Amino acid sequence: MKLEYRRRQGEVPRPEEYFDRFPQQQGAVAGVFSGASITHVRDERTILSDSQPEVPVDVPLVLENFRLIEELGRGGMGVVWLAEQDKPVKRRVALKLIKSDVLSKDVMARFEAEKQALAMMDHPNIARVLDAGTTDEGRPYFVMELVEGVPITQYCDENKLSVDERLKLFVPVCKAVQHAHQKGIVHRDLK
């Protein structure tokens, strides 16, 4: 409530202020500042959603040590790219870049909080944050492990999996979601 009051007063609260004040609730704090659409639920957990209408984004082909190859998806405040890292190691990664048409202090704070929320996750079925930076134009981005494949529903349909096979496949997903929940994050946009 205080956060919303501060925003209405024209302030731009930063997640770091709240990380320091509530060290045991960093996941919930990060969730409040993250995502384009946020819904509060009981016991300080947060539901995150990035689904917003598509908006064109202008990007350079190269960001520092990363060459953008193709767009993988987009949400309310960012676009995720398949990218190739050149230094210090060569590898393919997912790079999320904030969209230029939504660049504001508030959006940048939410983007930072999303990055911090992901960085807190330590689970084999959740993509890790590998790097972060800012473009020459001041647009923040962060780099994650690339998770290749098709959506789980498509995989199940294409392989004609039975209900039991689908449930077995879903167990690791549930464990990853449980890990996020333990950190105070509930994300509605699982892929």
ZADO-1210 file (C-alpha; in nm, 4 decimals, padded with zeros to 6 digits):
<atoms>
<atom x="00.0000" y="00.0000" z="00.0000" code="MET" pos="1"/>
<atom x="00.2787" y="00.2402" z="00.0881" code="LYS" pos="2"/>
<atom x="00.4447" y="00.1638" z="-00.2434" code="LEU" pos="3"/>
<atom x="00.1285" y="00.2586" z="-00.4341" code="GLU" pos="4"/>
<atom x="00.0932" y="00.5746" z="-00.2249" code="TYR" pos="5"/>
<atom x="00.4508" y="00.6741" z="-00.3052" code="ARG" pos="6"/>
<atom x="00.3867" y="00.6208" z="-00.6768" code="ARG" pos="7"/>
<atom x="00.0725" y="00.8361" z="-00.6635" code="ARG" pos="8"/>
<atom x="00.2784" y="01.1100" z="-00.4994" code="GLN" pos="9"/>
<atom x="00.5085" y="01.1095" z="-00.8031" code="GLY" pos="10"/>
<atom x="00.7920" y="00.9166" z="-00.6414" code="GLU" pos="11"/>
<atom x="00.9680" y="00.6325" z="-00.8189" code="VAL" pos="12"/>
<atom x="01.0366" y="00.3750" z="-00.5472" code="PRO" pos="13"/>
<atom x="01.3332" y="00.1480" z="-00.6129" code="ARG" pos="14"/>
<atom x="01.3310" y="-00.2238" z="-00.5325" code="PRO" pos="15"/>
<atom x="01.6690" y="-00.1969" z="-00.3577" code="GLU" pos="16"/>
<atom x="01.5100" y="00.0167" z="-00.0833" code="GLU" pos="17"/>
<atom x="01.2686" y="-00.2644" z="-00.0060" code="TYR" pos="18"/>
<atom x="01.5268" y="-00.5445" z="-00.0444" code="PHE" pos="19"/>
<atom x="01.7212" y="-00.3827" z="00.2416" code="ASP" pos="20"/>
<atom x="01.4111" y="-00.3339" z="00.4576" code="ARG" pos="21"/>
<atom x="01.2652" y="-00.6812" z="00.3975" code="PHE" pos="22"/>
<atom x="01.5572" y="-00.9211" z="00.3383" code="PRO" pos="23"/>
<atom x="01.3437" y="-01.2297" z="00.4125" code="GLN" pos="24"/>
<atom x="01.0840" y="-01.1276" z="00.1515" code="GLN" pos="25"/>
<atom x="01.3098" y="-01.0436" z="-00.1441" code="GLN" pos="26"/>
<atom x="01.1095" y="-01.2654" z="-00.3783" code="GLY" pos="27"/>
<atom x="00.7858" y="-01.0892" z="-00.2920" code="ALA" pos="28"/>
<atom x="00.9531" y="-00.7478" z="-00.3218" code="VAL" pos="29"/>
<atom x="01.1004" y="-00.8382" z="-00.6603" code="ALA" pos="30"/>
<atom x="00.7612" y="-00.9629" z="-00.7730" code="GLY" pos="31"/>
<atom x="00.5900" y="-00.6379" z="-00.6792" code="VAL" pos="32"/>
<atom x="00.8342" y="-00.4419" z="-00.8947" code="PHE" pos="33"/>
<atom x="00.8386" y="-00.6966" z="-01.1785" code="SER" pos="34"/>
<atom x="00.6122" y="-00.7676" z="-01.4742" code="GLY" pos="35"/>
<atom x="00.3714" y="-00.5550" z="-01.6712" code="ALA" pos="36"/>
<atom x="00.0647" y="-00.6737" z="-01.4845" code="SER" pos="37"/>
<atom x="00.0855" y="-00.7519" z="-01.1150" code="ILE" pos="38"/>
<atom x="-00.1772" y="-00.8930" z="-00.8825" code="THR" pos="39"/>
<atom x="-00.1200" y="-00.9164" z="-00.5080" code="HIS" pos="40"/>
<atom x="-00.2367" y="-01.2267" z="-00.3280" code="VAL" pos="41"/>
<atom x="-00.2241" y="-01.3392" z="00.0353" code="ARG" pos="42"/>
<atom x="00.0905" y="-01.3791" z="00.2405" code="ASP" pos="43"/>
<atom x="00.2961" y="-01.1314" z="00.0407" code="GLU" pos="44"/>
<atom x="00.3202" y="-01.3423" z="-00.2719" code="ARG" pos="45"/>
<atom x="00.2900" y="-01.1908" z="-00.6149" code="THR" pos="46"/>
<atom x="00.1555" y="-01.3125" z="-00.9453" code="ILE" pos="47"/>
<atom x="00.3581" y="-01.1970" z="-01.2463" code="LEU" pos="48"/>
<atom x="00.2370" y="-01.1673" z="-01.6009" code="SER" pos="49"/>
<atom x="00.4107" y="-01.0241" z="-01.9039" code="ASP" pos="50"/>
<atom x="00.1328" y="-01.0633" z="-02.1598" code="SER" pos="51"/>
<atom x="00.0615" y="-00.7354" z="-02.3375" code="GLN" pos="52"/>
<atom x="-00.0154" y="-00.6388" z="-02.6979" code="PRO" pos="53"/>
<atom x="00.2729" y="-00.6521" z="-02.9432" code="GLU" pos="54"/>
<atom x="00.4643" y="-00.3319" z="-03.0087" code="VAL" pos="55"/>
<atom x="00.7511" y="-00.3008" z="-03.2584" code="PRO" pos="56"/>
<atom x="01.0951" y="-00.2684" z="-03.1025" code="VAL" pos="57"/>
<atom x="01.4060" y="-00.1105" z="-03.2484" code="ASP" pos="58"/>
<atom x="01.7279" y="-00.2899" z="-03.1638" code="VAL" pos="59"/>
<atom x="02.0866" y="-00.2897" z="-03.2717" code="PRO" pos="60"/>
<atom x="02.2160" y="-00.6187" z="-03.4083" code="LEU" pos="61"/>
<atom x="02.5007" y="-00.6248" z="-03.1550" code="VAL" pos="62"/>
<atom x="02.4982" y="-00.5407" z="-02.7829" code="LEU" pos="63"/>
<atom x="02.8446" y="-00.5451" z="-02.6262" code="GLU" pos="64"/>
<atom x="02.9443" y="-00.9144" z="-02.6477" code="ASN" pos="65"/>
<atom x="02.6081" y="-01.0351" z="-02.7802" code="PHE" pos="66"/>
<atom x="02.4840" y="-01.0629" z="-03.1389" code="ARG" pos="67"/>
<atom x="02.1041" y="-01.0720" z="-03.1666" code="LEU" pos="68"/>
<atom x="01.9901" y="-01.3487" z="-03.3994" code="ILE" pos="69"/>
<atom x="01.6098" y="-01.3670" z="-03.3854" code="GLU" pos="70"/>
<atom x="01.3175" y="-01.2625" z="-03.1702" code="GLU" pos="71"/>
<atom x="01.1861" y="-01.5422" z="-02.9474" code="LEU" pos="72"/>
<atom x="00.9004" y="-01.3590" z="-02.7786" code="GLY" pos="73"/>
<atom x="00.7763" y="-01.0328" z="-02.6344" code="ARG" pos="74"/>
<atom x="00.5875" y="-00.9091" z="-02.3333" code="GLY" pos="75"/>
<atom x="00.4652" y="-00.5837" z="-02.1884" code="GLY" pos="76"/>
<atom x="00.8027" y="-00.4296" z="-02.1260" code="MET" pos="77"/>
<atom x="01.0588" y="-00.6417" z="-02.3051" code="GLY" pos="78"/>
<atom x="01.1524" y="-00.8536" z="-02.6022" code="VAL" pos="79"/>
<atom x="01.3415" y="-01.1816" z="-02.5665" code="VAL" pos="80"/>
<atom x="01.6011" y="-01.2543" z="-02.8325" code="TRP" pos="81"/>
<atom x="01.8037" y="-01.5568" z="-02.9277" code="LEU" pos="82"/>
<atom x="02.1557" y="-01.4177" z="-02.9049" code="ALA" pos="83"/>
<atom x="02.5092" y="-01.5404" z="-02.9460" code="GLU" pos="84"/>
<atom x="02.7668" y="-01.4426" z="-02.6887" code="GLN" pos="85"/>
<atom x="03.1188" y="-01.3901" z="-02.8259" code="ASP" pos="86"/>
<atom x="03.3219" y="-01.3160" z="-02.5106" code="LYS" pos="87"/>
<atom x="03.4371" y="-01.4408" z="-02.2655" code="PRO" pos="88"/>
<atom x="03.2877" y="-01.7642" z="-02.4022" code="VAL" pos="89"/>
<atom x="03.0982" y="-01.8506" z="-02.7181" code="LYS" pos="90"/>
<atom x="02.7451" y="-01.9690" z="-02.6457" code="ARG" pos="91"/>
<atom x="02.3823" y="-01.9158" z="-02.7412" code="ARG" pos="92"/>
<atom x="02.1713" y="-01.7356" z="-02.4828" code="VAL" pos="93"/>
<atom x="01.8343" y="-01.5680" z="-02.4368" code="ALA" pos="94"/>
<atom x="01.8624" y="-01.1901" z="-02.4024" code="LEU" pos="95"/>
<atom x="01.5715" y="-00.9848" z="-02.2677" code="LYS" pos="96"/>
<atom x="01.5848" y="-00.6204" z="-02.3740" code="LEU" pos="97"/>
<atom x="01.3523" y="-00.3509" z="-02.2468" code="ILE" pos="98"/>
<atom x="01.1426" y="-00.1948" z="-02.5254" code="LYS" pos="99"/>
<atom x="01.2272" y="00.1646" z="-02.6140" code="SER" pos="100"/>
<atom x="00.8621" y="00.2717" z="-02.6320" code="ASP" pos="101"/>
<atom x="00.7988" y="00.1876" z="-02.2642" code="VAL" pos="102"/>
<atom x="01.1230" y="00.3242" z="-02.1213" code="LEU" pos="103"/>
<atom x="01.0505" y="00.5074" z="-01.7950" code="SER" pos="104"/>
<atom x="01.1946" y="00.5068" z="-01.4435" code="LYS" pos="105"/>
<atom x="00.9045" y="00.2942" z="-01.3214" code="ASP" pos="106"/>
<atom x="00.9417" y="00.0360" z="-01.5987" code="VAL" pos="107"/>
<atom x="01.3181" y="00.0289" z="-01.5507" code="MET" pos="108"/>
<atom x="01.2655" y="-00.0380" z="-01.1776" code="ALA" pos="109"/>
<atom x="01.0249" y="-00.3240" z="-01.2569" code="ARG" pos="110"/>
<atom x="01.2680" y="-00.4655" z="-01.5140" code="PHE" pos="111"/>
<atom x="01.5480" y="-00.4518" z="-01.2555" code="GLU" pos="112"/>
<atom x="01.3238" y="-00.6262" z="-01.0028" code="ALA" pos="113"/>
<atom x="01.2386" y="-00.8996" z="-01.2549" code="GLU" pos="114"/>
<atom x="01.6092" y="-00.9548" z="-01.3159" code="LYS" pos="115"/>
<atom x="01.6721" y="-00.9738" z="-00.9401" code="GLN" pos="116"/>
<atom x="01.3814" y="-01.2156" z="-00.8905" code="ALA" pos="117"/>
<atom x="01.5205" y="-01.4474" z="-01.1583" code="LEU" pos="118"/>
<atom x="01.8717" y="-01.4156" z="-01.0179" code="ALA" pos="119"/>
<atom x="01.7426" y="-01.5442" z="-00.6820" code="MET" pos="120"/>
<atom x="01.6186" y="-01.8657" z="-00.8406" code="MET" pos="121"/>
<atom x="01.8506" y="-02.1634" z="-00.8097" code="ASP" pos="122"/>
<atom x="01.6751" y="-02.4604" z="-00.9651" code="HIS" pos="123"/>
<atom x="01.7730" y="-02.6872" z="-01.2568" code="PRO" pos="124"/>
<atom x="01.4387" y="-02.6220" z="-01.4304" code="ASN" pos="125"/>
<atom x="01.4522" y="-02.2415" z="-01.4090" code="ILE" pos="126"/>
<atom x="01.6738" y="-02.0512" z="-01.6529" code="ALA" pos="127"/>
<atom x="01.9568" y="-01.8723" z="-01.4716" code="ARG" pos="128"/>
<atom x="02.0519" y="-01.5089" z="-01.5204" code="VAL" pos="129"/>
<atom x="02.4042" y="-01.5028" z="-01.6673" code="LEU" pos="130"/>
<atom x="02.4741" y="-01.1363" z="-01.7335" code="ASP" pos="131"/>
<atom x="02.3151" y="-00.7931" z="-01.7517" code="ALA" pos="132"/>
<atom x="02.3928" y="-00.4526" z="-01.8924" code="GLY" pos="133"/>
<atom x="02.2655" y="-00.1372" z="-02.0545" code="THR" pos="134"/>
<atom x="02.2726" y="-00.0404" z="-02.4221" code="THR" pos="135"/>
<atom x="02.4385" y="00.2815" z="-02.5381" code="ASP" pos="136"/>
<atom x="02.0854" y="00.4294" z="-02.5503" code="GLU" pos="137"/>
<atom x="02.0293" y="00.3465" z="-02.1824" code="GLY" pos="138"/>
<atom x="01.8022" y="00.0451" z="-02.2333" code="ARG" pos="139"/>
<atom x="01.8662" y="-00.2279" z="-01.9765" code="PRO" pos="140"/>
<atom x="01.8868" y="-00.5934" z="-02.0697" code="TYR" pos="141"/>
<atom x="01.9650" y="-00.9199" z="-01.9007" code="PHE" pos="142"/>
<atom x="02.0950" y="-01.2473" z="-02.0352" code="VAL" pos="143"/>
<atom x="01.9617" y="-01.5899" z="-01.9379" code="MET" pos="144"/>
<atom x="02.0372" y="-01.9490" z="-02.0176" code="GLU" pos="145"/>
<atom x="01.8748" y="-02.0470" z="-02.3443" code="LEU" pos="146"/>
<atom x="01.6049" y="-02.3099" z="-02.2997" code="VAL" pos="147"/>
<atom x="01.5445" y="-02.4707" z="-02.6366" code="GLU" pos="148"/>
<atom x="01.2396" y="-02.6710" z="-02.7303" code="GLY" pos="149"/>
<atom x="00.8699" y="-02.6386" z="-02.7892" code="VAL" pos="150"/>
<atom x="00.5938" y="-02.5556" z="-02.5410" code="PRO" pos="151"/>
<atom x="00.5123" y="-02.8534" z="-02.3186" code="ILE" pos="152"/>
<atom x="00.1567" y="-02.8760" z="-02.4556" code="THR" pos="153"/>
<atom x="00.2873" y="-02.8952" z="-02.8124" code="GLN" pos="154"/>
<atom x="00.5400" y="-03.1629" z="-02.7120" code="TYR" pos="155"/>
<atom x="00.2659" y="-03.3701" z="-02.5455" code="CYS" pos="156"/>
<atom x="00.0351" y="-03.3412" z="-02.8459" code="ASP" pos="157"/>
<atom x="00.3044" y="-03.4158" z="-03.1058" code="GLU" pos="158"/>
<atom x="00.4194" y="-03.7230" z="-02.9124" code="ASN" pos="159"/>
<atom x="00.0630" y="-03.8323" z="-02.8297" code="LYS" pos="160"/>
<atom x="00.1493" y="-03.8719" z="-02.4616" code="LEU" pos="161"/>
<atom x="-00.0992" y="-04.0463" z="-02.2348" code="SER" pos="162"/>
<atom x="-00.2338" y="-03.8746" z="-01.9234" code="VAL" pos="163"/>
<atom x="00.0151" y="-04.0684" z="-01.7064" code="ASP" pos="164"/>
<atom x="00.3055" y="-03.9704" z="-01.9337" code="GLU" pos="165"/>
<atom x="00.1938" y="-03.6068" z="-01.9246" code="ARG" pos="166"/>
<atom x="00.1753" y="-03.6118" z="-01.5447" code="LEU" pos="167"/>
<atom x="00.5285" y="-03.7568" z="-01.5197" code="LYS" pos="168"/>
<atom x="00.6527" y="-03.4840" z="-01.7512" code="LEU" pos="169"/>
<atom x="00.4782" y="-03.2213" z="-01.5402" code="PHE" pos="170"/>
<atom x="00.6484" y="-03.3216" z="-01.2101" code="VAL" pos="171"/>
<atom x="00.9734" y="-03.1265" z="-01.2782" code="PRO" pos="172"/>
<atom x="00.7644" y="-02.8240" z="-01.3780" code="VAL" pos="173"/>
<atom x="00.5792" y="-02.8432" z="-01.0471" code="CYS" pos="174"/>
<atom x="00.9084" y="-02.8653" z="-00.8570" code="LYS" pos="175"/>
<atom x="01.0362" y="-02.5529" z="-01.0332" code="ALA" pos="176"/>
<atom x="00.7122" y="-02.3690" z="-00.9558" code="VAL" pos="177"/>
<atom x="00.7388" y="-02.4793" z="-00.5923" code="GLN" pos="178"/>
<atom x="01.0921" y="-02.3366" z="-00.5764" code="HIS" pos="179"/>
<atom x="00.9677" y="-02.0032" z="-00.7116" code="ALA" pos="180"/>
<atom x="00.6767" y="-02.0055" z="-00.4645" code="HIS" pos="181"/>
<atom x="00.9184" y="-02.0607" z="-00.1773" code="GLN" pos="182"/>
<atom x="01.0957" y="-01.7437" z="-00.2913" code="LYS" pos="183"/>
<atom x="00.7615" y="-01.5591" z="-00.2909" code="GLY" pos="184"/>
<atom x="00.7149" y="-01.5536" z="-00.6697" code="ILE" pos="185"/>
<atom x="00.4129" y="-01.6880" z="-00.8597" code="VAL" pos="186"/>
<atom x="00.4496" y="-01.6508" z="-01.2369" code="HIS" pos="187"/>
<atom x="00.1469" y="-01.6930" z="-01.4651" code="ARG" pos="188"/>
<atom x="00.3418" y="-01.7152" z="-01.7891" code="ASP" pos="189"/>
<atom x="00.5183" y="-02.0525" z="-01.7741" code="LEU" pos="190"/>
<atom x="00.6667" y="-02.1772" z="-02.0999" code="LYS" pos="191"/>
</atoms>
